[in-house]
Amino acid sequence: METKAAGPGAFARFDLTRVPSPCFVVDEVAVRRNLAVLKDVGERSGARVLLALKAFSMWSLADLVGKHLDGTCASGLWEARLAREHYHGHLTTYSPAYKREDLPEILRLSDTVIFNSPDQMARFANLIAAARAAGEVFDIGLRLNPEHSEAEVAKYDPCQIGSRLGFPVSQLRPEHLEGVDGLHIHALCEQGFEPLKRIWASLEPRLECMLARVKWLNLGGGHHITRADYRREDLIAFVREVSDRHGLQIYLEPGEAIALDAGILVGEILDSFDNGMVVAITDISATCHMPDVIEAPYRPALLNEAEDGVMVRIGGPSCLAGDIIGDYVFAAPPQPGDRIAFLDQAHYSMVKTNTFNGVALPAIAIWNSETDALTLIRQFDYPDFRDRLS
């Protein structure tokens, strides 16, 4: 995968020594700008726009999110709890499979609960009935697999053969929609409008006779709506057309779009040596702090990478041989104590961090690029590592 980072933006003038290392620094001005774009799309299209907490769950900015979006979507019980404790508005919860002991609380917390298959809905029918008998009010949704692949990388493709995400649309029958209020379709990953249009063109004829039975359609996430080249006017027209034609409320669940180009991960060079090429070790770990670098894989953009100079391989401090972030050009070989930063790390990286090998978690800071105010929100210490273990 290629990085979608647009460039350093305001971070070009951020002093990397102002924060401890490693540290995520999120520009609240950039987040607000992205949220304003999403709010405008929602208002002009009629869609309800929800923040996907799986991508960006920095609840220090929950009030800012609440001023712009219609709510959140969660991937299970703990995200649903986080949503109700800190965020505002509508809460949709979807998981590929629910634990029986978790579902009563999920039904209580959520405005909409989306199931992955008709069988799962049937298996939990008694819990759904009990929750409604107790006075809980919620919609039930069914996630569909449109069986139309658009994702660039197979492991991020919800429509791949053998996918566990969504009920295959080819198997959908009218009886499967008994008790279902809406349909959920999520088949994108950091993509523009064109793939969404193609997915719907392949899917709409197969659903034509069933859409009158539901009241909403959730088009999921993976929409890079806040990227400069995204065709937002086409998205707005598309949502209005689908909504009007079928009488449906449309939902969108952007995740990375909320925090696109809104954060950096600051690190420090710990050592540098030659091994056929210059190798630099930093306190940023690909496997612990940016796992998508290995899983995708992709090469994150380096702040102020030189155009000419020395090629340097940057790797993390863990014992994993593959803890390599990438090869980058420096004007001169980096020295211990030098600060570096990787761009566009506010979404997904922050929520995926781990303490493998006892590697410390990055601190978290909020920066205001307009006022230059900087707030250190959270630092982690040894107990955060120790208390996860037995």
C-alpha positions in Angstrom: 0.0 0.0 0.0 1.1 3.6 -0.6 0.8 6.1 2.1 -2.1 8.5 1.6 -0.4 11.3 3.6 -0.8 14.6 1.9 2.3 16.2 3.4 3.5 17.7 6.7 1.1 20.6 6.7 1.4 22.6 9.9 3.7 19.9 11.4 6.5 21.3 9.2 6.9 24.0 11.9 6.4 21.8 15.0 9.4 21.6 17.3 9.8 17.8 17.8 11.7 18.4 21.1 8.6 19.8 22.8 7.3 16.3 23.6 8.7 13.2 25.2 9.8 10.4 22.8 8.0 8.5 21.5 4.8 10.5 21.3 1.7 10.8 19.2 1.0 14.5 18.5 -2.5 15.3 17.2 -3.4 18.7 15.7 -6.9 19.5 16.9 -7.2 22.2 14.2 -6.7 19.5 11.5 -9.2 17.2 13.2 -11.7 20.1 13.3 -11.1 20.8 9.7 -11.8 17.2 8.8 -14.9 17.1 10.9 -16.2 20.3 9.3 -15.9 18.6 5.9 -17.8 15.6 7.1 -20.5 17.7 8.7 -21.0 19.5 5.5 -21.3 16.3 3.5 -23.8 15.0 6.1 -26.0 18.1 6.0 -26.0 18.4 2.2 -26.6 14.7 1.5 -28.9 13.9 4.3 -26.6 11.1 5.5 -26.0 10.5 9.2 -22.2 10.5 9.7 -20.7 8.4 12.5 -17.2 8.2 13.8 -15.7 4.7 13.6 -14.0 4.4 17.0 -11.9 1.5 15.7 -9.9 4.0 13.7 -9.8 7.0 16.0 -10.9 6.8 19.6 -9.1 9.8 21.2 -11.9 10.6 23.6 -10.1 13.8 24.7 -11.6 15.2 21.5 -15.0 13.7 21.9 -16.8 17.0 22.5 -15.3 18.3 19.3 -16.6 15.2 17.4 -20.0 15.7 19.0 -20.3 19.2 17.6 -19.9 18.0 14.1 -21.0 14.4 13.7 -24.2 12.4 14.4 -22.6 9.9 16.7 -20.3 6.9 16.7 -20.0 3.3 15.7 -18.4 0.6 17.9 -17.0 -2.8 17.3 -18.0 -4.5 20.5 -18.8 -4.0 24.2 -15.8 -2.0 25.3 -16.0 0.5 22.4 -19.8 0.8 23.1 -19.0 1.7 26.7 -16.5 4.2 25.6 -19.0 5.8 23.3 -21.6 6.2 25.9 -19.2 7.5 28.5 -17.5 10.1 26.4 -19.3 10.7 23.1 -22.7 12.0 22.0 -25.4 11.1 19.7 -26.3 7.8 17.9 -24.4 4.6 18.7 -24.3 1.7 16.2 -22.5 -1.4 17.3 -21.3 -4.2 14.9 -19.2 -7.2 15.6 -18.6 -10.3 13.4 -19.8 -12.3 16.4 -21.1 -11.5 19.8 -20.6 -13.2 23.1 -23.9 -14.2 24.7 -22.8 -12.6 28.0 -22.0 -9.3 26.3 -25.1 -8.9 24.2 -27.6 -7.7 26.9 -25.3 -4.7 27.7 -24.6 -4.0 24.0 -28.4 -3.9 23.4 -28.8 -1.5 26.3 -26.1 0.8 25.2 -26.7 0.9 21.4 -29.3 2.6 19.2 -28.5 0.0 16.5 -27.0 -3.4 16.8 -25.8 -5.0 13.5 -25.5 -8.8 13.2 -23.2 -10.6 10.8 -25.6 -13.4 9.8 -29.3 -14.3 10.0 -28.3 -17.4 12.1 -26.7 -15.2 14.7 -29.8 -13.1 14.9 -32.0 -16.1 15.4 -29.7 -17.6 18.0 -30.0 -14.4 20.1 -33.7 -13.8 19.5 -34.5 -14.5 23.1 -32.0 -11.8 24.3 -33.3 -9.3 21.8 -36.9 -10.0 23.0 -35.9 -9.8 26.6 -34.2 -6.4 26.1 -37.2 -5.0 24.4 -39.5 -6.3 27.1 -37.3 -4.5 29.6 -38.0 -1.2 27.7 -34.8 -1.0 25.6 -35.3 0.6 22.2 -32.9 -0.3 19.4 -32.8 -1.2 15.7 -31.5 -4.5 14.3 -29.3 -4.5 11.3 -27.7 -7.2 9.1 -24.3 -6.8 7.5 -24.0 -8.0 3.9 -21.0 -9.0 1.9 -21.6 -7.5 -1.5 -19.2 -10.1 -3.1 -17.6 -7.3 -5.1 -13.9 -6.7 -4.3 -12.5 -3.2 -4.6 -9.8 -3.2 -1.8 -6.2 -2.8 -2.9 -4.8 -5.4 -0.5 -6.3 -8.8 0.0 -6.0 -8.9 3.8 -8.0 -5.7 4.0 -10.6 -6.8 1.6 -14.0 -7.6 3.3 -15.2 -9.3 0.1 -12.4 -11.8 -0.4 -13.2 -15.4 -0.8 -13.7 -16.9 2.7 -14.3 -13.5 4.3 -15.9 -13.6 7.7 -17.4 -10.1 7.4 -21.0 -10.0 6.3 -23.6 -12.4 5.0 -23.0 -13.1 1.3 -25.6 -11.2 -0.7 -26.0 -14.2 -3.1 -27.5 -16.2 -0.2 -29.9 -13.4 1.0 -33.6 -14.4 0.9 -36.6 -12.2 1.9 -37.2 -14.3 5.0 -33.7 -13.3 6.3 -35.0 -9.7 6.7 -37.7 -10.6 9.3 -37.1 -8.3 12.2 -34.3 -6.4 10.3 -34.5 -2.6 10.2 -31.5 -1.9 8.0 -28.6 -3.2 6.0 -24.9 -2.6 6.5 -22.4 -2.7 3.7 -18.7 -2.1 4.3 -16.3 -3.0 1.5 -13.8 -0.1 1.2 -10.4 0.6 2.7 -9.0 4.2 2.4 -10.6 4.7 -1.0 -12.3 7.3 -3.1 -15.8 7.6 -4.5 -15.4 5.6 -7.6 -15.1 2.2 -5.8 -18.3 2.9 -3.8 -20.2 3.7 -7.0 -19.0 0.4 -8.6 -20.0 -1.6 -5.5 -23.4 -0.1 -5.4 -23.9 -0.6 -9.2 -23.2 -4.3 -8.7 -25.3 -4.6 -5.5 -28.4 -2.5 -6.1 -30.0 -4.9 -8.7 -29.6 -7.8 -6.3 -31.3 -5.9 -3.5 -34.0 -4.0 -5.5 -36.9 -6.2 -4.4 -35.8 -6.2 -0.7 -34.9 -2.5 0.0 -38.6 -1.6 0.5 -38.5 -3.9 3.6 -35.9 -1.8 5.5 -35.7 1.8 6.6 -31.9 2.5 6.5 -28.8 1.6 4.6 -25.3 1.9 6.3 -22.5 2.3 3.7 -19.8 1.6 6.3 -16.4 3.1 6.4 -13.2 3.2 4.3 -14.4 6.4 2.6 -11.5 8.9 2.4 -14.0 11.8 2.2 -11.6 14.4 3.7 -8.8 13.7 1.2 -8.3 16.6 -1.2 -9.0 14.6 -4.3 -12.1 12.9 -3.0 -15.2 13.6 -5.2 -17.4 14.9 -2.4 -20.0 16.5 -4.7 -20.5 13.2 -6.4 -20.8 11.4 -3.0 -23.5 13.9 -1.9 -25.5 13.5 -5.1 -25.1 9.7 -4.8 -26.4 9.5 -1.2 -29.3 11.8 -2.0 -30.2 9.7 -5.1 -30.1 6.4 -3.3 -32.0 7.8 -0.3 -34.7 9.3 -2.5 -35.1 6.3 -4.8 -35.5 3.8 -2.0 -36.8 5.9 0.8 -33.8 5.1 3.0 -31.9 6.9 5.7 -28.2 6.6 4.7 -25.4 6.2 7.3 -21.7 6.7 6.7 -19.0 5.5 9.1 -15.7 7.2 8.3 -12.8 6.4 10.6 -9.5 7.5 9.1 -11.2 10.4 7.4 -11.7 12.1 10.8 -8.0 12.1 11.6 -6.4 12.1 8.1 -3.2 14.1 8.1 -4.0 15.2 11.7 -1.2 13.5 13.7 2.4 12.6 13.7 4.4 10.0 15.7 7.6 11.6 17.1 10.6 9.4 17.9 14.3 9.6 18.7 17.3 8.0 17.0 19.0 5.6 19.6 21.9 4.3 17.5 23.3 4.4 14.0 25.8 2.1 12.3 26.8 0.6 8.9 25.8 -2.9 7.8 25.9 -2.8 4.0 23.9 0.4 4.4 23.3 2.9 7.2 21.0 1.4 9.8 19.3 3.6 12.4 17.4 2.3 15.5 14.7 4.5 16.9 12.4 4.2 19.9 9.5 4.0 17.5 8.6 0.3 16.8 6.8 -0.8 13.7 5.5 -3.9 15.4 4.5 -2.1 18.6 3.5 1.4 17.5 2.6 1.2 13.7 1.7 -2.5 13.1 0.1 -1.7 9.7 3.6 -0.9 8.5 4.2 -4.7 8.7 0.7 -6.0 8.2 -0.3 -4.0 5.1 2.7 -3.5 4.4 3.3 0.2 3.7 6.0 2.8 4.1 4.9 5.7 6.2 6.0 9.2 5.1 8.9 10.7 7.1 8.6 14.4 8.1 11.2 16.4 6.1 12.7 13.5 4.3 15.7 14.8 2.2 15.6 14.7 -1.6 19.3 13.7 -1.9 21.8 12.2 0.5 22.2 9.0 2.4 19.8 6.1 2.3 19.1 5.0 5.9 17.1 1.9 7.1 15.1 2.9 10.1 14.0 0.1 12.5 12.5 -0.2 16.0 14.0 -1.3 19.3 12.3 -4.7 19.6 14.0 -8.1 19.0 11.7 -8.8 16.1 13.9 -9.1 13.0 11.1 -7.6 10.9 10.7 -4.5 13.1 11.7 -2.3 10.1 9.9 0.9 9.4 11.5 1.6 6.0 14.4 3.1 4.0 14.6 6.9 4.0 16.9 9.5 2.6 18.8 11.8 5.1 21.0 14.7 4.2 23.6 13.1 6.6 23.5 9.9 8.6 21.3 10.5 11.7 23.0 10.6 15.1 21.8 9.4 18.5 19.5 12.0 20.0 18.2 13.2 16.7 14.4 13.6 16.6 12.3 12.2 13.7 8.6 12.0 13.0 6.3 10.0 10.7 3.3 11.6 9.1 -0.4 10.7 9.3 -0.3 8.5 12.4 -3.4 9.7 14.3 -5.7 7.1 12.8 -5.3 3.3 13.4 -1.7 3.5 14.7 -2.7 5.0 18.1 -5.5 2.4 18.7 -3.3 -0.6 17.6 -0.3 0.0 19.9 1.0 -2.8 22.1 3.8 -3.5 24.5 5.4 -6.5 22.9 9.0 -7.0 24.2 8.3 -4.5 26.9 8.6 -1.6 24.4 7.0 1.5 26.0 3.8 2.9 24.6 4.1 6.4 23.0 2.8 9.4 25.0 -0.2 11.3 23.6 -0.3 15.0 23.1 -2.8 17.5 21.6 -1.4 20.5 19.7 -3.3 23.5 18.4 -1.5 24.6 15.2 -3.3 28.0 15.3 -2.4 29.0 18.9 0.7 26.7 19.3 -0.8 25.5 22.6 0.5 22.0 23.5 -1.1 19.7 26.0 0.4 16.4 27.1 -2.7 14.2 27.5 -1.2 10.9 28.6 2.1 9.2 29.4 2.6 5.5 30.0 4.9 3.8 32.4 6.0 0.3 33.5 2.7 -0.5 35.3 0.9 -0.1 32.0 3.0 -3.0 30.7 3.1 -5.0 33.9 -0.6 -4.9 34.7 -1.6 -6.4 31.3 0.3 -9.6 32.3 -0.3 -12.2 35.0 
